[in-house]
Amino acid sequence: MKKPCLILALLFALFPAGFSAGTKEKPNIIFILTDNHGAWTLGCYGNPDIQTPNLDRMADEGMQFMKSLSTNPVCSPTRATYLTGLMPSQHGVHSFVPQHTMMGDEAYYMLEEFETLPEILHDEGYVCGLSGKWHLGANMQPHDGFSYWATMPRGGTSSLYNDPVILDGKLIDKSPKYMTDLWTERGIDFIEQNKDGDKPFFLFLSYNGPYCLSRLLLRPAKNRWAGYYADKHLPSFPRDTAHPWQYSNLDYHNNIVSIRRVAAEVSGVDDGVGEILATLERHGLDENTVVVFTGDQGWMGGQNGFFGMGDHTKPMAAHDMMMHVPLIYHHPGSIPSGKSDAVVTNCDFLPSVLEYVGLESRIPEKPKLTGKSYAPILRGEEVEWPIDMYYEMESCRSVRNERWKYVERRSPEGPGELYDLEIDPMERVNLFNQKGYEKIQKEMAEKLYAFFDKYADPEYDIWNGGRSKARRHHAPADHPDYREPKPRPWKAAVEKGKIYEK
């Protein structure tokens, strides 16, 4: 166990200790979640190229977690984990859920049997609203106490301008406007509907941007940042030869059109965050509202030759930058300004929020959560914090501590990985099965097995023959979910002279 370094920008003595179980009035909660978004793309996490003034201000005024990691690289599982506090092998959503589970006669809600954050908050008197991406099944109707419901009929995004949406209980063929702006406006609408109510509110503002993948990356941005980035080189996106494991997204790799589009969409999300913060200030709600900003999973934009997340590689990848997400808490007068080096995950989110608002008695006990509340860190306290972090994507699992990362795959593709993060933080030198590392490899493997043996539900434990509620993304050739590999259009695109910047 190690005490994380907590760097406070202001003396803790100047701040109240946050909310406790004895607080009569609970704060409002706004949970802002982005789609496919690495922390490294934000100015407050060191990016010199992408303009994110509102998030930078939010980080400067609030608590910024420098080592927040996602336990899975795909949107449906990570969203399920944020809302339940459970790992994929506990809640059963291992990959993105297919279209037939979201719309139509076969649609069903993936988390029906679990207590979720919105369900608990609703039970405790909160008014709950969703604006944005859902991607957890049965998208047409509200779930878990949500009374405000503006979302999408599917999970993926092919265009941030022309994709279908669900508004006021109706399916609309094309979004009436740029979707990032749409979700911001709907979020503001929910806030203003509830600003004078006698109940606190919970807004789940779930952007489907910046969405750093799909064919939209082959088209220039059209939002208000398009002109700004039109001539930018953006060197924070490394130009490198594609990694041999990079299977998808190769036509975006080193593509300046794609790179500029990502930058513009990240700045577009930042605009939305700015409007939400301004709305709270305009109505005098900022000191009674805790705002959380994070991403569903990390994303790589050229680092180590990777472009995308762990599900875009063969074999599945488990690099830190595919896990590293922004995590910022903002609550003026209650959360001190500072940075935390604690390694936290999306499994820690639910217990942390519930404890922070004085509802620790509602933290679910079954299934047993793998996470821990970091609410004391939000109050400016130094606390003992676990140093191990676990990750899984179907047949790929990993464990990391401050120095070592161990990755194991139960699939024909293999292979195993072992990295010394102290001297190789970018995970370039694989020490798996190398002489001299036998002891640490065995220790890390045993740690990985013990964790999943303790927490995984046998029904959803893929390593031991369990099933997934979602269609398997990478399945063995003899598995019912196996899909033939798709052709790689990037080769033809390169041969035709598609615009690439070397």
LINZIBEL-V478972 format. One record per residue. N is the residue number from 1. RES is the residue in one letter. SS is DSSP state (alpha for helix, beta for strand, coil for the rest). PSI is psi in whole degrees, 0 to 359 (none if undefined). NEAR is the number of other ideal C-beta (glycine too) atoms within 10 Angstrom. Layout:
# LINZIBEL-V478972
N&RES&SS&PSI&NEAR  N&RES&SS&PSI&NEAR
This chain:
# LINZIBEL-V478972
1&M&coil&143&7  2&K&beta&143&13  3&K&beta&119&11  4&P&coil&152&20  5&C&coil&122&11  6&L&beta&108&20  7&I&beta&106&12  8&L&beta&130&15  9&A&coil&338&13  10&L&coil&154&12  11&L&coil&133&9  12&F&alpha&332&14  13&A&alpha&341&7  14&L&alpha&351&11  15&F&coil&146&18  16&P&coil&166&11  17&A&coil&19&13  18&G&coil&200&23  19&F&coil&149&21  20&S&coil&176&13  21&A&coil&338&10  22&G&coil&357&6  23&T&coil&128&11  24&K&coil&312&5  25&E&coil&116&10  26&K&coil&146&19  27&P&coil&153&21  28&N&beta&157&25  29&I&beta&129&23  30&I&beta&117&26  31&F&beta&107&21  32&I&beta&118&28  33&L&beta&130&25  34&T&beta&169&31  35&D&beta&119&27  36&N&coil&71&24  37&H&coil&105&27  38&G&coil&143&27  39&A&alpha&328&26  40&W&alpha&348&19  41&T&alpha&355&29  42&L&coil&145&25  43&G&alpha&321&19  44&C&alpha&347&19  45&Y&alpha&16&19  46&G&coil&3&11  47&N&coil&123&20  48&P&coil&353&8  49&D&coil&321&16  50&I&coil&131&23  51&Q&coil&115&19  52&T&coil&61&24  53&P&alpha&326&14  54&N&alpha&318&20  55&L&alpha&326&27  56&D&alpha&319&18  57&R&alpha&318&17  58&M&alpha&318&26  59&A&alpha&321&26  60&D&alpha&325&14  61&E&alpha&344&19  62&G&coil&201&23  63&M&beta&121&25  64&Q&beta&123&27  65&F&beta&120&25  66&M&beta&343&21  67&K&beta&58&19  68&S&beta&125&25  69&L&beta&147&25  70&S&coil&141&27  71&T&coil&4&24  72&N&coil&153&31  73&P&coil&15&30  74&V&coil&152&27  75&C&alpha&310&28  76&S&alpha&311&27  77&P&alpha&318&35  78&T&alpha&322&29  79&R&alpha&319&28  80&A&alpha&322&30  81&T&alpha&317&28  82&Y&alpha&320&24  83&L&alpha&341&27  84&T&alpha&338&26  85&G&coil&10&32  86&L&coil&152&28  87&M&coil&160&30  88&P&alpha&323&27  89&S&alpha&2&26  90&Q&alpha&316&24  91&H&alpha&348&24  92&G&coil&359&23  93&V&coil&98&28  94&H&coil&337&28  95&S&coil&182&24  96&F&coil&141&19  97&V&coil&144&29  98&P&coil&164&15  99&Q&alpha&323&15  100&H&alpha&342&13  101&T&alpha&350&22  102&M&coil&326&25  103&M&coil&148&17  104&G&coil&189&11  105&D&coil&335&5  106&E&coil&5&12  107&A&coil&139&17  108&Y&coil&153&13  109&Y&coil&126&17  110&M&coil&337&25  111&L&coil&23&21  112&E&coil&325&12  113&E&coil&358&10  114&F&coil&154&19  115&E&coil&128&19  116&T&coil&165&24  117&L&alpha&308&27  118&P&alpha&325&21  119&E&alpha&316&19  120&I&alpha&314&21  121&L&alpha&319&24  122&H&alpha&316&18  123&D&alpha&331&13  124&E&coil&15&18  125&G&coil&4&10  126&Y&coil&145&23  127&V&beta&128&21  128&C&beta&135&24  129&G&beta&142&25  130&L&beta&132&26  131&S&beta&107&25  132&G&beta&203&28  133&K&coil&140&28  134&W&coil&288&28  135&H&coil&35&28  136&L&coil&17&27  137&G&coil&151&25  138&A&coil&59&18  139&N&coil&341&25  140&M&coil&333&16  141&Q&coil&151&11  142&P&coil&153&18  143&H&coil&162&21  144&D&coil&39&22  145&G&coil&0&18  146&F&beta&129&19  147&S&beta&346&14  148&Y&beta&130&20  149&W&beta&100&21  150&A&beta&118&22  151&T&beta&199&24  152&M&coil&153&23  153&P&coil&353&19  154&R&coil&181&19  155&G&coil&314&23  156&G&coil&163&16  157&T&coil&119&20  158&S&coil&336&12  159&S&coil&139&16  160&L&coil&11&26  161&Y&coil&329&16  162&N&coil&9&11  163&D&coil&153&19  164&P&coil&154&13  165&V&beta&164&22  166&I&beta&113&18  167&L&beta&131&15  168&D&coil&39&8  169&G&coil&8&10  170&K&beta&143&8  171&L&beta&123&13  172&I&beta&130&13  173&D&coil&321&9  174&K&coil&138&11  175&S&coil&136&19  176&P&coil&348&12  177&K&coil&178&12  178&Y&coil&123&17  179&M&alpha&327&24  180&T&alpha&319&24  181&D&alpha&322&19  182&L&alpha&311&22  183&W&alpha&325&27  184&T&alpha&313&25  185&E&alpha&319&16  186&R&alpha&325&22  187&G&alpha&318&27  188&I&alpha&321&20  189&D&alpha&316&15  190&F&alpha&316&25  191&I&alpha&314&23  192&E&alpha&332&13  193&Q&alpha&333&14  194&N&alpha&7&22  195&K&coil&331&16  196&D&coil&10&7  197&G&coil&167&10  198&D&coil&6&8  199&K&coil&147&13  200&P&coil&160&19  201&F&beta&154&23  202&F&beta&116&27  203&L&beta&122&27  204&F&beta&97&27  205&L&beta&100&26  206&S&beta&86&25  207&Y&beta&142&28  208&N&beta&10&29  209&G&beta&164&27  210&P&beta&348&28  211&Y&coil&72&27  212&C&coil&48&28  213&L&coil&186&22  214&S&coil&171&15  215&R&alpha&346&12  216&L&alpha&339&20  217&L&alpha&353&22  218&L&alpha&1&15  219&R&coil&141&12  220&P&coil&154&14  221&A&coil&155&23  222&K&coil&1&14  223&N&coil&187&21  224&R&coil&350&13  225&W&coil&356&21  226&A&alpha&313&16  227&G&alpha&322&10  228&Y&alpha&318&15  229&Y&alpha&356&24  230&A&coil&332&11  231&D&coil&16&7  232&K&coil&140&14  233&H&coil&327&12  234&L&coil&64&18  235&P&coil&350&10  236&S&coil&346&17  237&F&coil&104&26  238&P&coil&138&14  239&R&coil&115&15  240&D&coil&160&14  241&T&coil&140&9  242&A&coil&137&16  243&H&coil&144&17  244&P&coil&335&9  245&W&coil&350&17  246&Q&beta&114&21  247&Y&coil&318&20  248&S&coil&172&17  249&N&coil&16&22  250&L&coil&338&19  251&D&coil&355&21  252&Y&coil&343&24  253&H&coil&125&22  254&N&coil&13&20  255&N&coil&115&23  256&I&alpha&331&18  257&V&alpha&315&17  258&S&alpha&317&25  259&I&alpha&314&27  260&R&alpha&326&24  261&R&alpha&317&27  262&V&alpha&312&29  263&A&alpha&316&28  264&A&alpha&321&25  265&E&alpha&325&30  266&V&alpha&315&26  267&S&alpha&329&26  268&G&alpha&319&24  269&V&alpha&318&29  270&D&alpha&321&25  271&D&alpha&316&18  272&G&alpha&317&24  273&V&alpha&319&25  274&G&alpha&320&17  275&E&alpha&324&16  276&I&alpha&313&22  277&L&alpha&319&20  278&A&alpha&323&13  279&T&alpha&316&20  280&L&alpha&317&22  281&E&alpha&320&13  282&R&alpha&326&13  283&H&coil&8&13  284&G&coil&30&9  285&L&coil&355&18  286&D&alpha&324&19  287&E&alpha&352&12  288&N&alpha&22&16  289&T&beta&123&24  290&V&beta&126&23  291&V&beta&128&25  292&V&beta&130&24  293&F&beta&129&28  294&T&beta&179&22  295&G&beta&158&28  296&D&coil&320&28  297&Q&coil&164&29  298&G&coil&181&26  299&W&coil&138&31  300&M&beta&139&28  301&G&beta&46&22  302&G&coil&343&18  303&Q&alpha&133&21  304&N&alpha&17&17  305&G&alpha&14&17  306&F&coil&144&25  307&F&beta&104&31  308&G&beta&209&23  309&M&coil&184&31  310&G&alpha&336&28  311&D&alpha&358&24  312&H&alpha&10&24  313&T&beta&160&26  314&K&coil&113&15  315&P&coil&172&19  316&M&coil&139&25  317&A&coil&157&27  318&A&coil&45&26  319&H&coil&149&25  320&D&alpha&320&21  321&M&alpha&343&21  322&M&alpha&351&29  323&M&coil&334&28  324&H&beta&115&22  325&V&coil&153&26  326&P&coil&149&26  327&L&beta&113&26  328&I&beta&130&26  329&Y&beta&134&25  330&H&beta&118&27  331&H&coil&86&25  332&P&coil&133&17  333&G&coil&351&12  334&S&coil&318&21  335&I&coil&120&23  336&P&coil&155&26  337&S&coil&131&19  338&G&beta&181&18  339&K&beta&140&17  340&S&beta&136&26  341&D&beta&6&16  342&A&beta&136&22  343&V&beta&104&21  344&V&beta&161&25  345&T&beta&174&26  346&N&alpha&345&30  347&C&alpha&335&25  348&D&alpha&348&29  349&F&alpha&308&25  350&L&alpha&307&25  351&P&alpha&329&22  352&S&alpha&313&24  353&V&alpha&316&26  354&L&alpha&317&22  355&E&alpha&320&24  356&Y&alpha&322&27  357&V&coil&12&25  358&G&coil&22&20  359&L&coil&35&20  360&E&alpha&336&15  361&S&alpha&345&9  362&R&alpha&3&18  363&I&coil&123&18  364&P&coil&144&18  365&E&coil&339&7  366&K&coil&130&7  367&P&coil&157&18  368&K&coil&127&11  369&L&coil&144&20  370&T&coil&342&22  371&G&coil&178&21  372&K&coil&149&19  373&S&coil&128&21  374&Y&coil&21&27  375&A&alpha&322&23  376&P&alpha&326&18  377&I&alpha&322&25  378&L&alpha&337&27  379&R&coil&2&21  380&G&coil&16&24  381&E&coil&152&14  382&E&coil&131&14  383&V&coil&156&17  384&E&beta&133&10  385&W&beta&137&20  386&P&coil&147&16  387&I&coil&354&13  388&D&coil&141&14  389&M&beta&136&21  390&Y&beta&151&20  391&Y&beta&146&25  392&E&beta&141&26  393&M&beta&96&27  394&E&coil&249&27  395&S&coil&2&22  396&C&beta&126&26  397&R&beta&152&25  398&S&beta&159&25  399&V&beta&140&24  400&R&beta&148&23  401&N&coil&197&16  402&E&coil&331&13  403&R&coil&320&12  404&W&beta&147&20  405&K&beta&132&23  406&Y&beta&132&25  407&V&beta&133&25  408&E&beta&143&22  409&R&beta&135&21  410&R&coil&75&13  411&S&coil&160&16  412&P&coil&332&10  413&E&coil&334&14  414&G&coil&211&11  415&P&coil&183&12  416&G&coil&160&14  417&E&beta&147&21  418&L&beta&125&21  419&Y&beta&142&24  420&D&beta&97&15  421&L&coil&342&15  422&E&coil&320&9  423&I&coil&351&8  424&D&coil&64&13  425&P&coil&340&12  426&M&coil&3&12  427&E&coil&56&21  428&R&coil&335&8  429&V&coil&107&11  430&N&coil&120&14  431&L&coil&8&19  432&F&coil&130&15  433&N&coil&18&11  434&Q&coil&147&11  435&K&coil&136&6  436&G&coil&350&7  437&Y&coil&13&15  438&E&alpha&318&10  439&K&alpha&310&8  440&I&alpha&326&15  441&Q&alpha&317&19  442&K&alpha&318&11  443&E&alpha&317&12  444&M&alpha&322&22  445&A&alpha&317&15  446&E&alpha&324&12  447&K&alpha&317&15  448&L&alpha&312&21  449&Y&alpha&317&14  450&A&alpha&322&11  451&F&alpha&308&17  452&F&alpha&331&20  453&D&alpha&326&11  454&K&alpha&319&9  455&Y&alpha&331&18  456&A&coil&138&22  457&D&coil&124&14  458&P&alpha&329&9  459&E&alpha&328&13  460&Y&alpha&13&20  461&D&coil&90&18  462&I&alpha&324&23  463&W&alpha&333&19  464&N&alpha&34&12  465&G&coil&7&8  466&G&coil&173&15  467&R&coil&173&13  468&S&coil&144&21  469&K&coil&335&23  470&A&coil&158&23  471&R&coil&134&16  472&R&coil&130&18  473&H&coil&312&20  474&H&coil&103&23  475&A&coil&148&18  476&P&coil&157&13  477&A&coil&334&7  478&D&coil&9&7  479&H&coil&144&12  480&P&coil&334&7  481&D&coil&2&15  482&Y&coil&137&11  483&R&coil&138&11  484&E&coil&140&6  485&P&coil&141&7  486&K&coil&153&8  487&P&coil&157&8  488&R&coil&96&12  489&P&alpha&346&12  490&W&alpha&327&18  491&K&alpha&313&11  492&A&alpha&323&11  493&A&alpha&318&16  494&V&alpha&318&13  495&E&alpha&330&8  496&K&coil&0&7  497&G&coil&32&7  498&K&coil&151&14  499&I&coil&110&10  500&Y&coil&145&15  501&E&coil&119&13  502&K&coil&none&5
